[in-house]
């Protein structure tokens, strides 16, 4: 019998077969826009891979999953857990996408992580994970394996220097309330570029992928935008380290981070992560790592199924 795992984001749906050794097999990625319903994407994957008898499916979904009705944030898909399970005829587990990211931490190997700074986890402490993709996901993993779910990406953005205050004042023209997700996401990178162009008296607009491509080609405004993104991300990571008291480490993930990280200054990032006034010393003791594995959400679904088997 086969287990299927799926990571359902705002832009893409990732599917894989869970291997007996916790490996990911037959990975496929579908644009969500290509399907009117989640059920159609699942059916396409099952048809493509000819998995045979499927025992169960674990879905990691970008959005709240407390009730039967699930509305995928930044996506047009909505579904009833019970209805989807009945339609598929397969046992269904639904978790938040950053619950999966948190569960994934226990399956990571040393070569999956790039440590920023000298601090390392010693075990028995809270770990936090956050990552910008289509949105900004946040969660924490307690020492006993319990997950603290969060919609922390929707807390308000707090500037830390005069330039960031100028950016916020411009972004207020576009959004009545500026959450950190409005800045730390694919769309957020676009918002930052637009705001920086406004500061230059222009009205420039680019997609997040265009921004990264032009930055690689040497465009100064695109590089400044990415610098702002990384500065804000490092400060927000430090904020969540304090909010969760993540002495076990803060782990950075997300597709946008993977695209912009080549522009990062690790020492600057670590400094801003720690720059918390009277709590600088505490933040200096918190481990900080970049997650480099390609499919942490899918690995987290495997870990979630294992956790379910053990309880």
NORBEL-V875015 format. One record per helix or strand. SS is the DSSP state (hx for helix, st for strand). FROM is the first residue (numbers start at 1). LEN is the number of residues. Records with the same first field share a line. If there is no record, write none. Layout:
BEGIN
SS=FROM-LEN / FROM-LEN
END
This chain:
BEGIN
st=2-7 / 12-7 / 24-8 / 54-8 / 69-3 / 78-3 / 91-6 / 113-3 / 127-6 / 136-6 / 147-3 / 156-1 / 179-1 / 249-5 / 288-4
hx=32-3 / 38-12 / 81-8 / 97-11 / 110-3 / 152-3 / 162-13 / 180-3 / 186-14 / 208-9 / 220-25 / 255-9 / 266-9 / 277-8 / 296-15
END
